[in-house]
Amino acid sequence: MGAYAGGPPSGPSGEKPTIVLVHGAFADASSWNGVVGALQKNGYKVVAAANPLRGIPQDSTYVASLLKSIKGPIILAGHSYGGEVISQAAAGNSNVKALVYINAIMPDVGESFSSLSAKFPAPPLTTALDQVPFRNGDGTGGTDVYVQTDKLRQVFAQDLPVTQTDLLGATQRPLALSAFNDKLTAAAWHDKPVYVLVGKQDRSIDPGLERYEAKRAKARKTVEINSSHVSLISHPQAVKDLIVNAAEDYQWNR
């Protein structure tokens, strides 16, 4: 928080930023439901983007176009693979005032998820993935990756009830296999304020990697909680609090 002549003001001032939330792999925008409701109660306008999960070039371009449609300041948050997407999507957009990473992947330019994660022990999730070929109507195709439904709770969301993880397994959206090796061409965390939430019980991304990313990005604030990979579902209040922290820092210091 910056210094103010005559003492600090009574609270954050000026226009509240729009909060844009980008979900990760094997999920959809509804994974943010608990966070969205809490933010709306605090008076924020929220947009939970539909991340296509087709790879960094496609997904970051899509999210970047969404960001350009929003007037005024933006706080941009990404969960898991969504962290990669927001890093590239926010590059060059001056309306994005801060980046919030929730159990996220944060490669640098020229890095991919695979090359970055190889620096740390492989998490349990890596042994619970299925590859499924697909075809499009125009004859093109590729390979999608799913979490094995009988292992999803164990490796992805062990702090949620079985009834909920069964639902997540049945409704999961796959990630294109190519996304694991897509290299970032821009990393907005180099020149925007960064806030990071680390899930200390994360079995999908090594918590040590999440800490390394936060340190490398010179995060203004890093919060660690006893959470699985899906802290946005199991601990929505903690996630909301970090996002509001980023928004209020912007409002205090603008």
C-alpha positions, -999 to 999 in steps of 0.1 A, spaced: 0 0 0 14 34 -9 19 64 13 -9 90 15 -5 127 25 -24 132 58 -28 95 63 -45 67 43 -80 72 29 -108 53 46 -108 26 20 -102 17 -17 -115 44 -40 -125 48 -76 -140 24 -100 -141 -13 -90 -123 -35 -115 -141 -62 -133 -130 -96 -122 -124 -121 -150 -119 -158 -141 -104 -184 -164 -109 -221 -154 -84 -248 -160 -83 -283 -176 -110 -309 -169 -134 -282 -158 -157 -255 -170 -167 -220 -158 -190 -235 -131 -159 -245 -111 -158 -208 -101 -194 -207 -88 -185 -203 -51 -159 -176 -59 -183 -158 -82 -211 -156 -56 -187 -143 -30 -173 -116 -53 -207 -105 -64 -217 -101 -27 -188 -77 -24 -201 -57 -53 -178 -68 -81 -188 -74 -117 -176 -109 -126 -170 -127 -159 -162 -164 -157 -148 -171 -192 -154 -203 -211 -119 -215 -217 -119 -236 -249 -91 -260 -237 -77 -264 -272 -42 -252 -265 -23 -221 -256 -25 -203 -291 -62 -208 -294 -72 -203 -258 -51 -172 -251 -63 -156 -283 -99 -163 -273 -95 -149 -238 -76 -119 -251 -105 -111 -273 -129 -113 -244 -106 -90 -223 -107 -64 -251 -145 -63 -249 -145 -52 -213 -143 -15 -205 -123 -3 -176 -98 -20 -152 -96 -58 -150 -83 -82 -124 -76 -115 -142 -74 -148 -124 -65 -182 -137 -68 -217 -121 -43 -244 -131 -39 -245 -169 -58 -212 -169 -27 -196 -154 -8 -203 -187 -37 -189 -207 -40 -156 -187 -2 -151 -188 -3 -149 -226 -38 -134 -230 -30 -104 -208 2 -94 -226 -1 -59 -240 -35 -52 -224 -31 -21 -202 -66 -26 -187 -54 -58 -169 -42 -44 -136 -32 -76 -118 -29 -113 -123 -40 -139 -98 -28 -174 -100 -48 -202 -82 -30 -236 -81 -16 -225 -114 9 -231 -141 30 -200 -149 55 -208 -177 79 -181 -190 83 -172 -227 96 -203 -245 85 -227 -217 56 -252 -218 38 -269 -191 58 -300 -197 92 -283 -197 84 -263 -166 69 -292 -146 98 -314 -154 119 -294 -129 99 -309 -101 86 -344 -90 58 -357 -112 24 -353 -93 0 -382 -89 -22 -368 -116 2 -378 -143 -5 -415 -136 -43 -410 -139 -48 -396 -174 -64 -412 -204 -57 -401 -240 -87 -403 -263 -85 -396 -301 -112 -373 -316 -123 -363 -351 -139 -330 -362 -166 -326 -388 -141 -312 -412 -119 -343 -411 -93 -328 -387 -86 -344 -354 -63 -349 -325 -60 -363 -290 -79 -353 -259 -68 -359 -223 -92 -369 -195 -87 -377 -158 -97 -414 -151 -130 -410 -133 -122 -437 -107 -90 -418 -97 -102 -382 -100 -110 -376 -64 -76 -391 -53 -54 -370 -76 -75 -339 -83 -100 -331 -55 -94 -352 -24 -109 -326 -1 -143 -327 -18 -171 -353 -10 -173 -383 -32 -207 -373 -46 -192 -341 -58 -161 -356 -73 -182 -382 -91 -201 -354 -107 -168 -336 -116 -156 -368 -132 -187 -373 -153 -189 -337 -165 -152 -330 -170 -141 -312 -202 -109 -326 -218 -77 -307 -225 -61 -311 -259 -29 -332 -256 -10 -306 -276 -15 -281 -248 11 -298 -226 38 -289 -250 26 -255 -263 53 -228 -255 43 -194 -243 51 -165 -266 44 -139 -240 43 -138 -202 24 -109 -187 35 -117 -152 68 -100 -159 52 -65 -159 20 -68 -140 14 -73 -102 11 -110 -93 -8 -128 -65 -5 -165 -60 -24 -191 -41 -6 -224 -34 -25 -255 -25 -2 -274 0 -20 -307 -7 -21 -303 -45 -17 -336 -62 -21 -323 -97 6 -296 -97 36 -300 -74 32 -274 -46 70 -268 -49 65 -257 -85 37 -233 -74 61 -217 -48 89 -215 -74 66 -197 -98 55 -172 -72 91 -164 -63 102 -161 -99 73 -138 -107 81 -117 -76 46 -121 -64 33 -93 -42 14 -118 -21 16 -156 -18 -10 -174 2 -7 -211 11 -37 -231 22 -43 -268 30 -62 -275 -2 -63 -300 -30 -58 -288 -66 -94 -274 -67 -91 -247 -40 -116 -226 -60 -142 -252 -52 -131 -264 -17 -119 -231 -3 -138 -204 -23 -135 -178 5 -97 -180 5 -96 -176 -33 -121 -148 -32 -101 -130 -5 -69 -131 -26 -87 -118 -57 -102 -90 -36 -67 -82 -22 -55 -77 -57 -84 -55 -66 -81 -34 -35 -44 -30 -40 -51 -16 -74 -77 8 -60 -55 20 -32 -25 26 -54 -40 39 -86 
